[in-house]
Structures are given as C-alpha cells and as structure tokens.
Amino acid sequence: MEPFVQNLILGLLLGGVYALVASGLTLIFGVMRVINIAHGAFLILGAFVSYTVWNWLGFDPLLCIIATTPVIFAIGWVVYRVIVSPIRDAPMSSTVLLTFGLALVLEAVMGFIWGNNSTSVRPSYADESFTIGELFLPKAQVYGGLIAIVVLVALHLLLTRTWLGRAIRAAASNPTGAQLVGITISSVAALVFAIGIATAGAGGAIAAILYPFVPGSHYQWIARLLAIVVLGGLGSMGGAVLGAVMFGIAETMTAAYISPAWATAVPYAIVFAVLLVRPQGLLGTKLRDDAVAA
Amino acid sequence: MAPLLHLGRRARSGITLAAVAGLALAACGVGGGDDGSSSDDSSGPITIGASLPLTGEFSQPGQAAKQGYEVWREMVNADGGLLGRQVNLTIKDDASNQNTIVADYNALISQDQVDLLLGTFSSLLNLPASSVAEKNQMLYVEPAGGSPEMFTRGYKYLFFTQQAPVDRQGEVFANWITQLPENERPTTAAYPTLDDPFAIPTSQGIEDILAKNGVKTVYRETYAIDTKNFDTIANEIKAADPDLVVNGAIFEDGVGLIRSMLKADFAPQWLYQSTAPSLGAQYADAIGAQNTEGVMFAISHAPEAKTPGNPEFVAKYQEMFGGLPPEDAADAYASGQVLQAAIEGVGSIDDQAALADWLRDNQVETILGPLSWDENGSPEGDFLIGQWQDGQVEYVLPNDVATTDHIVMGWKPGDAS
C-alpha cells in the first residue's frame, strides 16, 4: 500500500504544476479562441527569467515569482497587442500557425540570450524532501504545488468574484452582448492573454527548480499541455485542473506499474479513450451542433 | 466553474489543427546557418558539411561538438589547410530531430554541394545521417554514434572516431568491478536506461559482464526520451535497493535521475552513468558539485593526456572558448583529425571510396590515442574510465593511463569539498 500512496502523492504533486500552466492555456482559449502553441515557450521564458534573478541576485526562485510574474505579464500584454491582436478575428488555423511561429522565435531569442546549454536552478531545498514515515514529499514539488494552488484559487476568485472576471466571462460566452453592455473586448482579450502568459511564467519558475531546461524544452511541455486541456475540455478551468491531475497521476502510475518506457505514452492513450466517449472533454459542454452531421 | 466557452464543431477542427501543430513542433527543428560554401575550384577552399543538434534535447553535446570542429578548422587553416586549401565548415542545426537531420544532410550534399561530410552527435541522429552519406557514397566520419546498430549495416563509408562502440564503453569499468574484493563488490545492480540507441547498449554491455560474474539484476527499465519527472523511477529503484546503479543516460535525464534519487534519500553504494558526468562543470552545476563525489563514467578523452597534438588542442580550445574542452569537443576534433589523415594519405578529395579504403587500412594518431577500424567502421580500442573526485574529474582506469592511483570506493553524495 505504501508504494502506491507514494506514487499517488508524486502524481498529485506533478499534476499540480501541470494544472497551473494548463490553466493559462485554457483561459486564453476560453476567452479568445486562440490556441496558444507558444505557451510552452513562455513557460521556458519564465524559467530563464527566474534563473537570471536567482543567479544574479541570489533570491529564492519561488519567491521571485512575485517579481517575475508582472514582467512575464507585461511581455504577454505586449505580444498580444503587437502580434496576436491583428489576426484575432482570423480563422483559428491562422492563430495556431502564428503562435507556432512565435514559439520558434521565442526559442531562438532565448537561445541567443541564454545559450543552448542545459540550465538548472538549484536552491538549497531543491533535492530535499519532507518525510512522513516511509513516504517522502520532495520539498520543491510541495512548495511548487502550494504556489500552484494559491495562483489557481486567485485566478478562480478573479473570474468569479470580480467585475473584471465577470467581464472576462461575458466576453467569453457572448462577445456581442458584452460589447453592448460596455465591455471593450479587445482590452479584456489583452488582459486575459497577459494573465494566461503570466501563469505560464509562474509555472516556468516552478519547473525551473524541478527539471533542467534548454530553450527547446518547450516542445515537451506544449504536447503535454494541449493533451491536458483537451482532456479537461477546452475553455474549462476546472477541466484543466482535473485533466492535469489525471495526467500527472497517469504518468507516475504508468512508470511505477507498467514501465517508465510507457510513462509518456499511456496518458495520451487515456486522452484518446476519454475523447472517444466524451468528445468535448471531461468538463467541456456538448452543444447542439455536435449532434448535427457535418 | 462552468466552462468559459462552449465549443462547436468548427472550434474542434481548430483544436485538431493545434494538436497537429503541437506534434509537428515536437517533430520539427530549425534550420541553421552556415559559414562557407562549396567550390568546384580545386585550388579554392574545401567545404565540409555537418549538421549538429545545436538546439533541443542534445544541444549540450551538440554545441560542444561544434566547438571541436571549429577548433580543428582553425588549427588546420593556421597550418596551411588541407592539401594547401583552406577549410570552410557548413554547420546546420538539426534540433536533435531525426527527420530534420535527414533533410539537413541531403541539403548539404545536393544544395550546398559540400566537398566532404563530418558526422553529428548521438547514435539516434547518426543512424539516419550515415544512411544519407552511404547512399550518396560520401565518407562519413562521425564523433558520437557508437551504437552497435551503426556497424551491422555493412556500410563502407562510415567511421566512428572513439576508442570502441558503446556496447563496450563500460567494459573496463565492469571488469574492474568484478575483480573487487568480495566485501566491496556489489551483489545487486539496477539499470535505468534512456530509450536511445546509444544508452541501451552501454548499460546492456555492463549488465552482460556483471550478470555473468554473479551481480544480480534487480531493476532494468528503459524510459522515454521526453521523460521529465524521475521521482517515480527513483522510488522504484530505491525499493529494489541495488548496490550499484548503472544509468545509461545522455545529460538532462542523468541529472534528473540523480536529483530524484537524492530527493528520495537514496544513494546506492556505486553509481555509474554514461555521458552526463563527462560534461564537466555543467554536470557539477546541475547536480551540485558536492554530490559528484565518486560518480564513475566512461570517457574517450582526457585533457591531461600526452597523446600527439592534445596539448595544442587544449590550448587552442582554451584560447577560443575558455576552460577545458569537454569530451564531445575532443571527439569532434578527433573526427577532423581522422578526416585530415585520410585526405593527406590519399592526396586528393576526389575519390571518397579511396578515402574510406585508406582509413580501413591504416591506424590514425589522434588526441584520443591511436584509432583503427574493422571493415564496418567500428573502432577497436578501450575507453578510459573517469571518476569525480573532490569536484574534479580524474581518470582512474586503465592503470597505464590513469591520472591518479586513488579510486573513491563508491558514490558519496554530499562528500565532495
């Protein structure tokens, strides 16, 4: 029983980090219908910014999130205004290709600034664990998971308890109606994009202390993140969290009870299986046009 | 919370496109630049083409290999060039991707029309790249593709410029382990290994020797190349409680496994890893210098070695890039030396088959020591075994080339000063 509980804990901690990053991706899609392929690249950008602050100033990389998140938020806002906004009303395929290109550009820029050598952020607690009996809880994952929970709760409160959140939800569910009641859709979209990128940046700061990274590491992240948000139901914050936790647990349980060789493949198989039964994802909503033959 | 957006059929079509794009991202790479162009003029510069993983998973050794090639070019040109002609390099970036590297080598041959080729890093990438070279009947001297699969295809233009193929990389270490006194010899071993044509035969070769000598295998698993989280694997290894862990690794995975073992508060008596520990300061930074004490690994090059040309290579590397050259830079430099020896031996670059025949018939002195090959281009020597001691790499085996007679008896994380 103990090994199972240990692997479950490791899966939950892994899922927590996935949830934080995936929430931004699904938020951006939910409001803007933009599938941000560059989301993983922004995560790695957050990791490099965190590394720079830690390396130069010696500040704790997790505490640095307070300082680095506004920076990544600002970058996200500028990127939206300059690059994404002009084609926001274009077909979804255009925004996919645009953010695909953006990911490649970001990778090249990061390689130019920080180089393509593997980078690690190792605060004093990076390789330490809390122990409860025979169980171990890696400190970095625990701290990262707690930060992910705080950010996700803050995001939830922002969306459900504030006027800005109402504006965001109104813009997501009925843009025309939202405009009629005075909501400026373009401003809301810019804010949402920046918030989404900021969550990727915060996730990057956490990922930086968990895994070594290079500019090209975003390839691994975006594949996982797309699978998670599709599993949860694109546009659903709760679905992203649920999908992330399921994905994390599936990875660890596969590594433990099937084979590490299948640890990255089995979660995708689960995604396929779920989509066969629920094409809209776990918490996505099925609409009438889904029932209409193409 | 309710979904922010209800998705229709058209939206899901976009999602499908996004998923395809995501997969394409994982499968594609970015083309690289070049610093030269081919010339048909027999008195003009000789252009040598290569594609290296300058970005992506293998960017760490790929960048080092590029440095090695560049040092070789600088030294050759300063010495009058090859056959009196200056050497230009055309180096592309394959982004650690098998599809991209095929496109790159095809482009080097058909579009850039380079005169000669040099190889890339890792068996994973050299396998397809060497096929392109063989198909075009071009000599393919490569620094880092030692998987046995490389040499079972009957290729005539392929030559690997390290001391031995990877299934024999840990042979010296494994034989040394079997000769330890009984009270120091491990009785159980675990073999977590990257799913990679280099890493698998490396750990398999060690397991074969140890298993024959009574070291029981208690864990053998391969993990996928995109594995990021090693906590579960470390936990499973800890549960198996081996005396020795042999990790067939490249770099990030090796670092990840060690950090996860530390988090799981598990330190086996002995730790052997492939590749990662040979990357010097980058390895120490990644796992913490204090945790390197006693880690053992196979290595092809020692900066301190007195092999012909090695002091000059180390000095030039320091001048161009600073610090001591990593192993992958030295291996790439040795590839250049081998190519140079063949060209000077034949006296022409026109007949690539003649260059290959010359290499099969001759031994070449390199900074790695003398290299010779069998008919399939597989080298016939022995690797050095290195060990981290007090935050530095020492070469401990074989005895005749060791830089110290002291061997730290086991992995002792936290002990290095």
Interface residues (C-beta under 8 A of the other chain):
Chain A: P3 Q6 N7 L10 G11 L14 T26 L27 F29 G30 V31 R33 I35 I37 P91 M92 S93 V96 L97 F100 A103 L104 E107 A108 G111 G115 N116 N117 S118 S120 R122 A126 D127 E128 S129 T131 F136 P138 A140 Q141 H156 L159 T160 I168 R169 A172 S173 L210 Y211 P212 V214 P215 G216 H218 Y219 Q220 I222 A223 L226 V230 G233 L234 G235 S236 M237 G238 G239 E251 T252 A255 A256 S259 P260 A261 W262 A263 T264 A265 P279 Q280 L283 G284 T285 L287 D289 D290 V292 A294
Chain B: M1 A2 P3 L4 L5 H6 L7 G8 R9 R10 A11 R12 S13 G14 I15 L17 A18 A19 A21 G22 L23 A24 L25 A26 V30 L54 T55 G56 E57 S59 Q60 G62 Q63 A95 S96 P192 D195 E221 T222 Y223 A224 D226 T227 K228 N229 D231 T232 I233 N235 E236 A239 F251 E252 V255 G256 R259 L262 K263 A264 D265 Q282 D285 A286 G288 N291
